[in-house]
Amino acid sequence: MAEATESMTVSASPDRCFEVADDIERYPEWAADIKEVTVHERDDNGRPSLVSFRAAAFGRSTSYTLAYDHSEAPRVLAWRLTKGDITTRLDGSYEFVPTGDGGTEVKYHLEVELRVPIPGFIYMRAQSRIMATALRELRARVESSA
C-alpha cells in the first residue's frame, strides 16, 4: 500500500473549496480522469454518501465505489473504498485549512492499494500524477467559479 499527502494553496475560502469538492456529481465537468459519476445514496443533508465512479487509470478504464464521510464537514471531506475493480484500497480526504489571507491550504491525502502488483517506480509516478492533478484541477475549478 502507498500513502501520500500533498497540499496546495487556493485563492478562495475553505467553505468555497469544500463546496466544490463536495459537489461530486459535477466532477466529470472538471476532473479530467473522471468519466462518469453515479450517486447511489445520500446522507440526511442530501450530500452524496455512496458514489460509483468510472475513471481513466493506467491507460484503461476503471470502476470503483466510495463511501463519503461528512462528519468533519466543512473542514474535511473523507472517503473510503467499498468496491473497486483494480483497487483494494482507495481511501483519502481533502482538508481545508484557512491561510489567514482569505485563501485555503487544501491538503489531499490518499492511500492506494492495487489488486495487481506493478513496479514501484510506475506506482509512485502514477500516484504523484493523481495527487498533483487532483489538487490542480480542484484549484482551477474553485478559482474559476469564485
C-alpha positions as CSV (number, residue, x, y, z in Angstrom):
1,M,0.0,0.0,0.0
2,A,1.2,3.5,-0.8
3,E,0.2,6.6,1.2
4,A,0.9,10.2,0.3
5,T,-0.2,13.7,1.3
6,E,0.3,16.9,-0.8
7,S,-1.1,20.4,-0.4
8,M,-1.7,23.5,-2.5
9,T,-2.9,27.0,-1.7
10,V,-6.2,28.1,-3.3
11,S,-7.4,31.7,-3.6
12,A,-10.8,31.1,-2.1
13,S,-12.4,30.4,1.3
14,P,-12.4,26.9,2.9
15,D,-16.2,26.9,2.6
16,R,-16.0,27.5,-1.1
17,C,-13.3,24.8,-1.6
18,F,-15.4,22.3,0.4
19,E,-18.5,23.2,-1.7
20,V,-16.7,22.4,-4.9
21,A,-15.1,19.2,-3.6
22,D,-18.4,18.0,-2.2
23,D,-20.3,18.6,-5.5
24,I,-19.2,15.1,-6.6
25,E,-21.8,14.8,-9.3
26,R,-20.0,17.6,-11.2
27,Y,-16.5,16.0,-11.1
28,P,-16.7,14.9,-14.8
29,E,-17.0,18.6,-15.7
30,W,-13.6,19.5,-14.3
31,A,-11.7,16.4,-13.2
32,A,-10.2,15.1,-16.5
33,D,-9.8,11.4,-15.4
34,I,-13.4,11.1,-14.1
35,K,-15.6,9.9,-16.9
36,E,-18.9,9.1,-15.0
37,V,-20.3,9.6,-11.5
38,T,-23.4,7.8,-10.1
39,V,-24.7,8.7,-6.6
40,H,-26.4,5.7,-5.0
41,E,-27.1,7.1,-1.5
42,R,-27.3,10.5,0.2
43,D,-27.0,11.4,3.8
44,D,-29.7,13.2,5.8
45,N,-28.4,16.5,4.5
46,G,-28.7,15.4,0.8
47,R,-24.9,15.1,0.4
48,P,-23.6,12.1,-1.7
49,S,-22.6,9.3,0.7
50,L,-22.2,6.3,-1.6
51,V,-20.8,7.1,-5.1
52,S,-19.6,5.0,-8.1
53,F,-17.0,6.3,-10.5
54,R,-15.7,5.3,-13.9
55,A,-12.3,6.8,-14.5
56,A,-9.2,6.6,-16.6
57,A,-6.3,4.9,-14.9
58,F,-3.1,3.2,-16.1
59,G,-4.3,3.6,-19.8
60,R,-7.6,1.9,-19.2
61,S,-11.0,2.4,-17.6
62,T,-11.5,1.6,-14.0
63,S,-14.6,1.5,-11.8
64,Y,-14.8,2.0,-8.1
65,T,-17.3,2.9,-5.4
66,L,-16.5,5.3,-2.5
67,A,-18.4,5.9,0.8
68,Y,-18.1,9.5,1.8
69,D,-17.8,10.7,5.4
70,H,-19.1,14.2,6.1
71,S,-18.6,14.1,9.9
72,E,-16.0,16.8,9.9
73,A,-17.6,19.0,7.2
74,P,-16.9,21.6,6.0
75,R,-13.3,21.2,7.3
76,V,-12.7,17.7,5.9
77,L,-14.2,15.6,3.1
78,A,-13.1,12.0,3.6
79,W,-13.8,8.8,1.7
80,R,-13.1,5.0,1.7
81,L,-13.3,2.4,-1.0
82,T,-16.2,0.0,-0.8
83,K,-15.6,-1.7,-4.2
84,G,-13.0,-1.5,-6.9
85,D,-12.0,-3.4,-10.0
86,I,-8.3,-2.7,-9.8
87,T,-8.0,-1.3,-6.3
88,T,-8.4,-2.9,-2.9
89,R,-7.9,0.4,-1.2
90,L,-8.6,4.0,-2.3
91,D,-9.1,5.9,0.9
92,G,-8.5,9.6,1.3
93,S,-9.5,13.0,2.2
94,Y,-9.4,16.7,1.4
95,E,-8.7,19.0,4.4
96,F,-9.4,22.7,4.0
97,V,-7.3,25.0,6.3
98,P,-7.7,28.8,6.2
99,T,-4.5,30.6,5.4
100,G,-5.4,33.9,7.1
101,D,-5.4,35.9,3.9
102,G,-8.8,34.7,2.6
103,G,-7.2,31.7,0.9
104,T,-7.2,28.0,1.8
105,E,-4.5,25.4,2.1
106,V,-6.0,22.2,0.6
107,K,-4.4,19.1,1.9
108,Y,-5.0,15.9,-0.2
109,H,-4.3,12.6,1.5
110,L,-4.6,9.3,-0.4
111,E,-4.0,5.6,0.5
112,V,-3.9,3.3,-2.5
113,E,-3.5,-0.4,-2.9
114,L,-3.9,-2.2,-6.2
115,R,-5.1,-5.8,-6.8
116,V,-2.2,-6.5,-9.2
117,P,1.4,-5.6,-8.3
118,I,3.2,-3.1,-10.5
119,P,6.8,-1.9,-10.4
120,G,7.3,0.7,-7.6
121,F,8.6,3.5,-9.9
122,I,5.5,3.2,-12.1
123,Y,3.3,3.1,-9.0
124,M,5.0,6.2,-7.5
125,R,4.8,8.1,-10.8
126,A,1.1,7.3,-11.1
127,Q,0.3,8.3,-7.5
128,S,2.2,11.6,-7.9
129,R,0.3,12.4,-11.1
130,I,-3.1,11.6,-9.4
131,M,-2.3,13.8,-6.4
132,A,-1.0,16.8,-8.4
133,T,-3.8,16.6,-10.9
134,A,-6.5,16.4,-8.2
135,L,-5.2,19.5,-6.5
136,R,-4.6,21.5,-9.7
137,E,-8.0,20.7,-11.1
138,L,-9.8,21.5,-7.8
139,R,-7.9,24.8,-7.6
140,A,-8.8,25.7,-11.2
141,R,-12.4,24.9,-10.6
142,V,-12.7,26.8,-7.4
143,E,-10.8,29.8,-8.6
144,S,-12.7,30.0,-11.9
145,S,-16.1,29.8,-10.2
146,A,-15.3,32.1,-7.2
